[in-house]
């Protein structure tokens, strides 16, 4: 593609369509994951399962997604990315349908594993497509728009999950996702052009050796470690944030959706702005800004006691500015590392590491945090200190990665 300086900063109408459809597709995947969280209170009595069994159902998705990312990495660069996307998206929709039809705990567990196998790979294909179709100087904005899918799923996922399940039973949120996802799938079939330029690079490796070579590539080791650490920090607070908000900060449970809603709305506006800033001022510079904001806000947040609602919303919103200012530029920077012919496998391994790191972070957080008198969480501040350390390490790693990317001889 030839880009003049003028149109290198302007999206074409087709590029706008691609960003919109990929963001919406991400939204359906994340919504499927997010929706499990508010369903716990309804699902446990409905299927007569214990909290531990519910935890297993939630983590089964992440673990199977992690494994499938590794397995798919070998094949990720051998096909037109559009066909690959549709194959895994179809599997995800079928898995979600099974979740909605599940009559028992074991059926639901199997359905979540099946959904994870397919859903876990989609994020990496989306990343590969957006890297294939957009030049480096646009990718901050692209990642910014794709991240709004997280914010939108947070705004809609939890309230919509509760609304649907309260009115039509816990099966209905899954059926809603199946309906929406089917429409998205049809739009992709009809309007997305093939994404196959990477197939011009002749690749005679078989799938296994392609995966092994991706894992062995010394240029990829530091980015993989950094990806894992970024996820580790991000997922540590997530499992206990609602319990911490209620028991430690003194916010009543009926105000929780409001906090999610306001934080999510703020994040939806923040994402594209940070993406634009990353393309304008430099991706590494915005990452450093985000890391500093994250460190300050995580230390404040994890040490809070009883706090007024407005202050909690404000702290959450600023903390999300920090998180997004790390996630968006780091994804844009990482996208410059792999060559087109190994881009799919690089993204698939990265996605796996994110899933595994998220699972490990949740387990670690569960071992560190203790429930005290009246449900108050103890040692929550310890999670904050761990996140500060991982944030400082990722800053050092990203400094090295950024220097490598900007070296003229690569």
KEGU-988492 format. One line per 10 residues: number of its first residue (from 0); their letters; for each residue x, y, z of N, C-alpha, C. Coordinates in steps of 0.02 Angstrom, whole numbers. Example, Ala and Ser with C-alpha at 12.3 -4.5 7.8 and 13.67 -1.06 7.14 Angstrom:
BEGIN
0	AS	660:-284:390:615:-225:390:660:-165:390 | 642:-112:354:684:-53:357:645:2:394
This chain:
BEGIN
0	XXXXXXXXXX	42:-60:0:0:0:0:44:62:0 | 30:110:-43:68:172:-40:26:224:-3 | 58:256:44:23:307:84:58:373:77 | 23:423:54:52:490:57:45:516:128 | 83:569:145:82:593:214:12:617:233 | -27:637:183:-95:660:197:-140:603:218 | -144:549:176:-192:497:193:-164:445:240 | -101:452:261:-76:404:311:-108:418:379 | -138:477:386:-172:493:450:-247:489:445 | -273:475:385:-346:471:376:-366:399:362
10	XXXXXXXXXX	-420:377:395:-447:310:381:-491:313:319 | -484:262:276:-531:257:219:-597:229:246 | -650:233:206:-715:209:230:-712:133:243 | -672:97:202:-667:24:214:-630:11:280 | -578:51:293:-541:43:356:-586:57:416 | -628:107:410:-676:123:464:-722:63:475 | -746:33:420:-789:-27:425:-752:-84:460 | -688:-95:441:-649:-150:471:-641:-139:546 | -624:-77:566:-616:-63:638:-682:-75:674 | -737:-52:645:-803:-58:677:-822:-131:685
20	XXXXXXXXXX	-813:-171:633:-835:-241:636:-789:-281:683 | -724:-267:682:-678:-302:727:-691:-283:800 | -706:-219:812:-721:-197:881:-786:-230:905 | -835:-234:861:-900:-264:880:-891:-339:893 | -850:-370:853:-835:-442:861:-800:-454:928 | -750:-412:943:-716:-415:1009:-766:-407:1065 | -813:-360:1055:-864:-346:1105:-904:-410:1122 | -924:-447:1069:-965:-508:1082:-924:-560:1120 | -859:-566:1104:-816:-615:1138:-807:-597:1211 | -792:-532:1224:-780:-510:1293:-845:-513:1334
30	XXXXXXXXXX	-900:-496:1301:-966:-498:1334:-980:-569:1358 | -964:-618:1317:-975:-688:1336:-936:-706:1399 | -876:-678:1405:-834:-692:1464:-859:-652:1525 | -875:-588:1513:-897:-544:1568:-963:-565:1598 | -1006:-593:1557:-1075:-607:1578:-1077:-661:1632 | -1025:-702:1635:-1023:-755:1686:-1022:-726:1756 | -987:-670:1764:-977:-642:1831:-1042:-625:1867 | -1088:-586:1837:-1150:-571:1873:-1198:-630:1877 | -1187:-682:1836:-1233:-739:1836:-1222:-786:1895 | -1165:-778:1930:-1149:-824:1985:-1205:-835:2035
40	XXXXXXXXXX	-1234:-779:2058:-1286:-782:2110:-1348:-819:2085 | -1361:-817:2019:-1421:-849:1991:-1405:-922:1972 | -1345:-931:1943:-1324:-997:1918:-1315:-1048:1974 | -1284:-1028:2029:-1267:-1076:2081:-1328:-1112:2109 | -1381:-1075:2129:-1442:-1111:2151:-1478:-1148:2094 | -1477:-1117:2034:-1514:-1147:1977:-1486:-1216:1959 | -1420:-1223:1959:-1389:-1287:1941:-1365:-1325:2003 | -1380:-1296:2062:-1360:-1327:2125:-1285:-1341:2128 | -1246:-1288:2117:-1173:-1296:2117:-1141:-1252:2171 | -1082:-1271:2192:-1045:-1235:2245:-1007:-1176:2215
50	XXXXXXXXXX	-985:-1128:2257:-943:-1073:2232:-880:-1099:2197 | -851:-1153:2225:-790:-1181:2194:-805:-1207:2124 | -863:-1239:2116:-882:-1265:2049:-894:-1207:2001 | -925:-1153:2026:-936:-1094:1983:-869:-1064:1962 | -822:-1061:2010:-755:-1036:1994:-722:-1078:1940 | -733:-1143:1943:-705:-1189:1893:-735:-1175:1824 | -800:-1163:1822:-833:-1147:1758:-803:-1084:1727 | -791:-1033:1769:-763:-969:1745:-691:-979:1720 | -650:-1014:1760:-580:-1022:1742:-570:-1072:1684 | -617:-1119:1676:-612:-1169:1622:-607:-1135:1554
60	XXXXXXXXXX	-643:-1081:1545:-643:-1043:1482:-572:-1017:1469 | -543:-983:1520:-477:-952:1511:-423:-1005:1498 | -427:-1060:1534:-375:-1112:1527:-379:-1145:1458 | -440:-1162:1437:-446:-1194:1370:-427:-1144:1315 | -443:-1079:1327:-424:-1027:1278:-348:-1022:1273 | -315:-1027:1330:-242:-1024:1331:-210:-1080:1292 | -235:-1141:1303:-208:-1199:1267:-222:-1195:1192 | -283:-1174:1174:-301:-1173:1103:-260:-1121:1065 | -241:-1066:1099:-199:-1015:1067:-132:-1044:1046 | -102:-1084:1091:-39:-1117:1075:-47:-1165:1017
70	XXXXXXXXXX	-100:-1205:1019:-111:-1256:967:-126:-1222:899 | -162:-1166:902:-180:-1132:839:-121:-1094:809 | -70:-1079:851:-14:-1037:828:20:-1066:766 | 27:-1132:763:60:-1164:707:23:-1155:641 | -44:-1148:646:-85:-1143:585:-103:-1070:568 | -86:-1025:615:-114:-957:611:-93:-918:548 | -37:-937:518:-13:-899:459:-20:-938:394 | -56:-994:396:-61:-1037:337:-125:-1027:297 | -170:-986:323:-235:-976:291:-251:-902:284 | -298:-888:240:-327:-821:236:-356:-805:306
80	XXXXXXXXXX	-337:-748:334:-357:-733:403:-433:-724:409 | -466:-705:355:-540:-699:358:-571:-768:369 | -546:-819:331:-574:-887:338:-560:-914:408 | -500:-901:433:-481:-924:500:-526:-892:552 | -538:-828:544:-582:-791:590:-652:-821:591 | -679:-834:532:-747:-860:528:-752:-931:557 | -701:-972:547:-700:-1039:574:-705:-1037:651 | -662:-997:682:-661:-994:755:-722:-958:783 | -746:-909:746:-806:-872:768:-868:-917:767 | -872:-960:715:-928:-1008:712:-926:-1055:772
90	XXXXXXXXXX	-866:-1080:789:-858:-1124:847:-878:-1089:911 | -859:-1025:917:-876:-985:976:-952:-978:983 | -986:-964:927:-1060:-956:929:-1094:-1022:948 | -1070:-1077:920:-1098:-1143:937:-1087:-1158:1012 | -1027:-1144:1037:-1011:-1155:1108:-1056:-1114:1153 | -1068:-1051:1134:-1111:-1007:1174:-1183:-1032:1173 | -1204:-1058:1116:-1271:-1089:1111:-1277:-1148:1159 | -1225:-1190:1162:-1224:-1246:1210:-1228:-1222:1282 | -1194:-1166:1297:-1197:-1137:1365:-1269:-1118:1381 | -1303:-1088:1332:-1372:-1067:1343:-1421:-1125:1351
100	XXXXXXXXXX	-1402:-1184:1322:-1446:-1243:1326:-1428:-1289:1384 | -1373:-1273:1420:-1346:-1320:1470:-1397:-1337:1525 | -1411:-1403:1534:-1459:-1423:1586:-1425:-1439:1653 | -1358:-1446:1653:-1324:-1468:1714:-1254:-1438:1718 | -1222:-1446:1776:-1156:-1418:1789:-1105:-1445:1739 | -1103:-1510:1729:-1051:-1540:1686:-1061:-1520:1613 | -1123:-1514:1593:-1138:-1492:1524:-1113:-1420:1514 | -1127:-1377:1565:-1105:-1307:1561:-1029:-1303:1561 | -997:-1344:1602:-923:-1345:1606:-894:-1363:1538 | -922:-1417:1508:-900:-1438:1441:-911:-1384:1389
110	XXXXXXXXXX	-968:-1349:1394:-985:-1296:1346:-937:-1237:1353 | -918:-1221:1416:-870:-1165:1426:-801:-1183:1398 | -781:-1245:1407:-716:-1267:1380:-717:-1263:1304 | -771:-1286:1274:-780:-1284:1200:-778:-1212:1176 | -815:-1168:1211:-817:-1097:1192:-747:-1066:1197 | -711:-1083:1250:-644:-1056:1261:-595:-1077:1206 | -602:-1140:1183:-557:-1166:1131:-562:-1122:1068 | -623:-1102:1052:-633:-1061:992:-626:-986:1006 | -658:-963:1060:-657:-892:1077:-588:-866:1093 | -546:-909:1122:-480:-887:1145:-433:-867:1089
120	XXXXXXXXXX	-446:-893:1029:-400:-880:972:-420:-816:934 | -484:-797:941:-511:-743:899:-475:-677:910 | -459:-661:973:-425:-598:988:-360:-592:950 | -323:-647:946:-258:-645:912:-267:-637:836 | -320:-666:808:-333:-659:736:-353:-586:721 | -393:-557:766:-413:-486:759:-350:-442:759 | -304:-456:805:-241:-417:809:-200:-425:745 | -197:-487:720:-158:-499:659:-189:-462:599 | -256:-464:594:-291:-430:540:-279:-354:544 | -286:-326:605:-277:-253:610:-205:-233:597
130	XXXXXXXXXX	-158:-277:613:-87:-261:598:-73:-268:523 | -105:-317:490:-97:-326:418:-126:-267:379 | -182:-241:402:-219:-192:361:-204:-119:377 | -168:-107:434:-155:-37:453:-80:-26:463 | -53:29:436:19:43:446:32:63:519 | 96:59:539:116:69:608:91:136:636 | 94:189:595:76:256:620:2:264:634 | -39:214:613:-111:216:627:-131:170:685 | -85:126:705:-107:70:748:-126:91:818 | -99:147:843:-120:170:909:-195:183:910
140	XXXXXXXXXX	-218:218:858:-290:234:854:-332:170:844 | -307:124:803:-343:61:791:-351:23:857 | -295:16:894:-297:-20:958:-343:18:1008 | -341:84:1004:-384:124:1047:-458:109:1036 | -478:105:972:-548:89:957:-565:17:977 | -518:-30:965:-531:-100:983:-538:-107:1059 | -501:-67:1097:-506:-71:1170:-573:-46:1195 | -607:-4:1157:-673:19:1180:-722:-39:1185 | -706:-94:1150:-748:-154:1156:-748:-179:1229 | -690:-174:1262:-686:-194:1333:-732:-149:1375
150	XXXXXXXXXX	-726:-84:1363:-766:-36:1401:-841:-48:1389 | -859:-57:1325:-930:-66:1308:-957:-131:1340 | -916:-184:1340:-939:-247:1370:-947:-240:1445 | -906:-196:1475:-912:-184:1547:-976:-146:1562 | -991:-96:1520:-1052:-56:1529:-1113:-100:1520 | -1113:-137:1464:-1173:-174:1445:-1175:-244:1475 | -1115:-275:1481:-1112:-346:1500:-1145:-361:1566 | -1124:-324:1618:-1148:-341:1685:-1222:-322:1693 | -1241:-258:1676:-1313:-243:1682:-1357:-284:1635 | -1333:-295:1573:-1374:-334:1525:-1381:-406:1549
160	XXXXXXXXXX	-1326:-434:1574:-1328:-503:1600:-1379:-510:1655 | -1380:-462:1701:-1427:-464:1757:-1499:-452:1733 | -1506:-404:1687:-1574:-387:1663:-1605:-448:1628 | -1567:-477:1580:-1594:-534:1543:-1608:-594:1588 | -1560:-609:1633:-1569:-668:1675:-1625:-659:1726 | -1635:-597:1750:-1690:-584:1797:-1758:-591:1763 | -1761:-574:1699:-1825:-576:1664:-1839:-644:1631 | -1788:-674:1602:-1800:-735:1562:-1756:-794:1583 | -1725:-790:1641:-1684:-846:1665:-1611:-840:1642 | -1567:-878:1674:-1495:-870:1662:-1474:-893:1592
170	XXXXXXXXXX	-1516:-931:1557:-1498:-953:1489:-1500:-895:1439 | -1543:-845:1454:-1558:-794:1403:-1499:-749:1383 | -1453:-730:1429:-1397:-689:1406:-1354:-724:1352 | -1347:-790:1360:-1308:-828:1310:-1344:-827:1242 | -1410:-834:1244:-1449:-834:1182:-1446:-765:1148 | -1444:-712:1189:-1437:-645:1162:-1371:-638:1124 | -1317:-665:1154:-1251:-661:1123:-1250:-701:1057 | -1283:-760:1057:-1287:-801:997:-1321:-762:941 | -1376:-728:957:-1413:-689:907:-1371:-633:877 | -1339:-594:921:-1298:-537:899:-1238:-562:859
180	XXXXXXXXXX	-1205:-615:884:-1145:-641:851:-1159:-668:782 | -1217:-699:774:-1236:-726:709:-1241:-671:657 | -1272:-615:677:-1278:-557:632:-1208:-531:613 | -1164:-525:663:-1095:-501:651:-1060:-548:602 | -1068:-614:612:-1038:-664:569:-1059:-656:496 | -1124:-644:486:-1150:-636:418:-1120:-574:385 | -1114:-519:423:-1085:-457:397:-1012:-470:376 | -975:-508:417:-904:-524:401:-901:-564:336 | -944:-615:330:-944:-657:270:-955:-614:207 | -1003:-568:212:-1023:-530:153:-974:-473:137
190	XXXXXXXXXX	-952:-437:187:-917:-373:174:-842:-373:186 | -816:-417:229:-743:-414:241:-706:-446:183 | -657:-411:156:-618:-439:100:-568:-490:127 | -545:-535:84:-494:-583:107:-432:-547:135 | -403:-577:187:-342:-548:217:-287:-600:208 | -253:-597:150:-209:-653:133:-141:-631:105 | -122:-568:115:-58:-544:87:1:-583:117 | -8:-605:181:47:-641:214:62:-708:180 | 14:-733:140:23:-799:107:73:-793:49 | 87:-732:26:136:-722:-28:207:-740:-5
200	XXXXXXXXXX	219:-735:61:284:-756:88:284:-832:89 | 324:-862:48:323:-936:43:346:-966:110 | 304:-1011:136:319:-1041:201:312:-1116:196 | 368:-1151:196:365:-1224:186:364:-1262:252 | 366:-1225:309:367:-1260:374:300:-1295:386 | 302:-1351:421:238:-1379:443:215:-1341:505 | 153:-1355:527:122:-1316:581:163:-1321:645 | 188:-1381:660:225:-1390:723:290:-1351:723 | 328:-1356:668:392:-1320:666:381:-1244:664 | 325:-1223:635:309:-1151:634:299:-1126:705
210	XXXXXXXXXX	262:-1165:745:252:-1148:816:318:-1147:854 | 359:-1200:844:423:-1206:879:469:-1148:861 | 471:-1130:797:514:-1075:775:491:-1007:803 | 425:-1000:811:399:-939:842:421:-936:915 | 416:-993:950:435:-995:1021:511:-986:1030 | 549:-1011:982:623:-1009:988:652:-942:966 | 614:-903:930:640:-840:903:660:-793:961 | 725:-779:965:751:-740:1022:722:-669:1024 | 702:-642:965:673:-575:963:605:-573:999 | 573:-631:1003:505:-634:1031:504:-646:1107
220	XXXXXXXXXX	560:-668:1135:559:-690:1206:540:-632:1252 | 574:-575:1245:559:-518:1288:487:-493:1279 | 462:-485:1217:391:-466:1209:343:-516:1242 | 357:-581:1236:313:-631:1268:313:-623:1344 | 372:-615:1373:377:-605:1446:338:-542:1467 | 347:-489:1428:315:-425:1443:239:-432:1438 | 215:-467:1387:143:-479:1379:114:-514:1440 | 149:-565:1463:128:-603:1522:125:-558:1584 | 177:-518:1593:179:-473:1652:125:-420:1650 | 111:-393:1589:58:-343:1583:-10:-373:1604
230	XXXXXXXXXX	-22:-435:1584:-85:-468:1602:-88:-486:1676 | -30:-508:1702:-26:-527:1773:-49:-470:1817 | -22:-411:1803:-42:-352:1842:-115:-335:1833 | -138:-338:1771:-207:-318:1756:-259:-362:1788 | -246:-427:1791:-297:-475:1816:-297:-483:1891 | -247:-456:1926:-242:-469:1998:-299:-439:2038 | -318:-378:2020:-370:-344:2058:-440:-365:2037 | -446:-390:1974:-512:-401:1945:-558:-448:1985 | -534:-508:2006:-581:-555:2038:-611:-529:2102 | -575:-486:2138:-599:-464:2204:-622:-392:2205
240	XXXXXXXXXX	-624:-359:2147:-639:-287:2147:-709:-272:2174 | -759:-313:2155:-827:-299:2179:-833:-311:2254 | -803:-365:2279:-805:-379:2352:-768:-325:2390 | -711:-301:2363:-672:-248:2395:-713:-183:2398 | -747:-169:2343:-787:-107:2339:-843:-108:2391 | -875:-166:2399:-931:-171:2447:-906:-173:2519 | -860:-218:2534:-841:-230:2604:-789:-182:2632 | -741:-161:2589:-687:-117:2614:-702:-43:2603 | -734:-27:2545:-747:43:2530:-815:66:2555 | -857:17:2574:-921:34:2604:-974:57:2554
250	XXXXXXXXXX	-967:36:2492:-1017:52:2440:-1070:-4:2441 | -1134:13:2443:-1186:-39:2445:-1188:-76:2378 | -1210:-139:2381:-1207:-183:2322:-1251:-156:2265 | -1305:-121:2282:-1349:-95:2229:-1318:-37:2191 | -1263:-8:2218:-1227:47:2183:-1172:20:2137 | -1157:-45:2142:-1103:-74:2101:-1113:-63:2026 | -1173:-78:1998:-1183:-68:1926:-1168:4:1905 | -1184:53:1949:-1172:123:1933:-1097:136:1925 | -1056:106:1969:-983:115:1964:-958:85:1898 | -981:24:1882:-962:-8:1818:-983:36:1759
260	XXXXXXXXXX	-1044:62:1763:-1072:102:1708:-1030:165:1697 | -1017:203:1751:-981:267:1745:-909:256:1724 | -877:205:1753:-808:189:1734:-804:168:1661 | -852:127:1640:-854:103:1571:-865:159:1521 | -910:206:1538:-923:263:1493:-860:305:1487 | -826:317:1544:-763:355:1542:-712:319:1498 | -708:253:1505:-659:214:1466:-673:216:1391 | -738:218:1373:-756:220:1302:-731:284:1269 | -731:339:1306:-705:402:1280:-629:404:1282 | -601:374:1335:-529:377:1346:-491:337:1293
270	XXXXXXXXXX	-516:276:1275:-481:231:1230:-458:264:1165 | -505:291:1125:-485:323:1062:-437:382:1071 | -446:420:1126:-402:478:1139:-331:455:1152 | -324:401:1191:-258:375:1206:-226:347:1142 | -266:313:1101:-241:288:1037:-214:344:993 | -251:399:992:-229:457:952:-165:486:981 | -161:491:1048:-101:517:1081:-41:473:1066 | -51:406:1065:4:359:1052:32:370:982 | -12:382:933:11:394:864:43:463:857 | 21:511:898:45:580:891:111:591:930
280	XXXXXXXXXX	112:571:993:168:588:1037:219:531:1043 | 202:472:1020:247:415:1027:217:362:1072 | 219:300:1050:186:246:1086:221:232:1154 | 288:233:1154:323:219:1216:312:275:1267 | 311:337:1244:300:394:1290:232:388:1325 | 180:370:1286:113:362:1316:112:303:1364 | 149:250:1346:153:191:1390:184:210:1458 | 237:250:1457:270:272:1520:221:314:1561 | 186:360:1527:135:401:1562:84:355:1596 | 59:306:1558:9:259:1585:35:220:1644
290	XXXXXXXXXX	99:200:1640:129:160:1694:134:201:1758 | 154:264:1752:160:308:1811:91:320:1842 | 42:335:1799:-27:345:1825:-52:281:1859 | -39:223:1828:-60:159:1856:-30:148:1926 | 35:159:1931:69:148:1995:38:191:2050 | 29:256:2036:1:302:2086:-71:280:2105 | -112:266:2054:-183:251:2067:-193:183:2100 | -152:134:2082:-158:67:2113:-139:71:2187 | -87:110:2203:-67:119:2273:-122:154:2313 | -153:204:2282:-209:240:2316:-268:192:2326
300	XXXXXXXXXX	-288:159:2270:-348:117:2270:-343:59:2320 | -287:23:2318:-281:-38:2360:-273:-22:2434 | -260:42:2451:-254:61:2522:-314:102:2547 | -366:106:2506:-425:145:2526:-464:109:2582 | -495:150:2624:-543:124:2673:-613:145:2651 | -658:158:2698:-726:181:2682:-720:246:2641 | -751:245:2582:-742:301:2535:-809:321:2504 | -822:386:2495:-885:407:2463:-889:382:2390 | -950:373:2366:-961:345:2299:-926:385:2245 | -932:452:2247:-902:494:2195:-826:484:2192
310	XXXXXXXXXX	-794:480:2250:-722:470:2252:-702:402:2223 | -743:351:2238:-730:283:2210:-734:285:2134 | -785:317:2107:-794:323:2034:-734:359:2003 | -713:414:2036:-657:454:2012:-592:414:2011 | -579:379:2067:-517:338:2072:-518:284:2018 | -576:250:2010:-582:198:1959:-570:225:1889 | -599:284:1874:-593:313:1807:-520:331:1792 | -485:362:1841:-416:382:1830:-372:319:1825 | -389:268:1864:-351:205:1861:-358:174:1791 | -417:179:1762:-428:152:1694:-390:193:1642
320	XXXXXXXXXX	-382:258:1654:-340:298:1608:-269:269:1607 | -244:253:1668:-178:222:1673:-174:155:1638 | -224:113:1650:-224:45:1620:-227:49:1544 | -273:90:1518:-280:97:1445:-218:127:1414 | -186:174:1451:-125:207:1425:-66:159:1424 | -73:101:1455:-22:49:1450:-43:-2:1396 | -106:-23:1397:-128:-77:1353:-125:-56:1279 | -151:4:1264:-158:24:1193:-90:34:1160 | -45:76:1189:20:84:1156:63:21:1157 | 56:-21:1210:97:-82:1212:75:-130:1156
330	XXXXXXXXXX	10:-135:1143:-14:-177:1088:9:-149:1021 | 7:-84:1013:29:-53:950:104:-64:940 | 143:-58:993:215:-70:988:230:-143:972 | 197:-188:1008:209:-260:998:192:-281:926 | 143:-246:896:122:-265:828:177:-255:777 | 228:-214:794:282:-200:747:337:-253:750 | 333:-299:798:388:-347:808:388:-404:756 | 332:-442:748:336:-500:703:332:-479:629 | 364:-520:587:357:-509:514:290:-538:492 | 264:-515:434:197:-537:413:187:-612:413
340	XXXXXXXXXX	238:-650:391:229:-723:385:226:-760:451 | 246:-726:507:239:-759:572:197:-718:621 | 161:-669:593:121:-624:634:65:-661:670 | 31:-705:635:-25:-742:665:-3:-785:723 | 53:-821:714:77:-865:768:102:-824:827 | 136:-768:813:159:-723:867:99:-699:909 | 47:-676:874:-13:-650:909:-49:-706:948 | -50:-766:918:-84:-822:952:-48:-842:1016 | 18:-845:1013:57:-862:1073:48:-807:1125 | 49:-744:1103:39:-687:1149:-29:-692:1184
350	XXXXXXXXXX	-81:-709:1144:-148:-715:1173:-151:-771:1224 | -117:-827:1210:-114:-883:1257:-82:-861:1322 | -26:-826:1315:10:-803:1375:-33:-756:1416 | -73:-715:1382:-118:-670:1418:-169:-710:1458 | -197:-762:1427:-248:-803:1461:-217:-839:1521 | -158:-870:1510:-125:-907:1564:-105:-859:1621 | -77:-801:1603:-56:-753:1654:-117:-728:1693 | -173:-718:1657:-234:-698:1691:-258:-750:1741 | -255:-813:1720:-274:-868:1765:-228:-872:1826 | -163:-867:1814:-114:-869:1869:-125:-811:1916
360	XXXXXXXXXX	-137:-751:1888:-148:-691:1929:-209:-700:1975 | -263:-728:1947:-324:-740:1987:-310:-789:2044 | -272:-842:2028:-255:-892:2079:-211:-861:2134 | -160:-823:2113:-115:-790:2160:-154:-742:2206 | -198:-703:2175:-238:-655:2214:-280:-692:2265 | -307:-750:2245:-347:-791:2291:-307:-818:2350 | -242:-831:2338:-199:-857:2392:-178:-800:2439 | -173:-739:2413:-147:-683:2453:-203:-651:2494 | -260:-639:2462:-315:-603:2495:-352:-650:2543 | -366:-624:2603:-401:-663:2654:-464:-625:2674
370	XXXXXXXXXX	-518:-662:2684:-581:-630:2706:-580:-623:2782 | -584:-561:2805:-584:-548:2877:-654:-541:2905 | -659:-510:2964:-723:-502:2997:-771:-460:2954 | -832:-484:2947:-884:-447:2911:-871:-443:2836 | -831:-488:2810:-818:-491:2738:-764:-444:2713 | -733:-405:2759:-680:-358:2739:-620:-399:2712 | -593:-377:2655:-536:-412:2625:-471:-386:2655 | -430:-433:2680:-365:-414:2707:-310:-431:2657 | -254:-394:2661:-196:-402:2617:-210:-381:2546 | -263:-342:2534:-278:-318:2466:-223:-270:2443
380	XXXXXXXXXX	-193:-235:2493:-139:-188:2476:-77:-225:2449 | -68:-288:2471:-11:-328:2446:-16:-336:2370 | -78:-346:2345:-87:-352:2272:-63:-288:2237 | -77:-231:2268:-55:-167:2241:20:-163:2235 | 56:-187:2287:129:-184:2286:158:-230:2232 | 127:-288:2224:149:-335:2171:140:-303:2102 | 82:-270:2092:68:-237:2028:120:-181:2014 | 139:-144:2067:189:-90:2058:255:-120:2033 | 275:-176:2063:338:-208:2043:335:-232:1970 | 279:-266:1952:273:-290:1882:270:-232:1833
390	XXXXXXXXXX	239:-176:1855:234:-117:1811:304:-88:1798 | 345:-84:1850:413:-57:1842:455:-102:1795 | 446:-169:1803:483:-216:1759:460:-208:1687 | 394:-202:1676:369:-195:1607:393:-129:1576 | 401:-77:1617:427:-13:1590:498:-23:1563 | 539:-58:1601:608:-72:1580:608:-114:1516 | 565:-166:1515:561:-210:1456:538:-172:1394 | 487:-129:1403:461:-92:1346:512:-41:1319 | 554:-16:1364:608:30:1342:653:-6:1292 | 671:-68:1309:715:-109:1265:678:-125:1200
400	XXXXXXXXXX	615:-147:1206:575:-165:1146:568:-105:1099 | 554:-46:1128:546:15:1089:611:32:1052 | 668:24:1086:732:39:1053:745:-9:995 | 727:-72:1005:736:-122:950:693:-104:890 | 632:-84:903:585:-68:848:611:-8:808 | 639:40:844:660:103:812:730:101:784 | 764:43:789:830:36:756:818:31:682 | 856:69:642:844:68:569:857:0:537 | 905:-38:563:920:-103:533:882:-157:569 | 825:-179:540:788:-236:568:767:-282:513
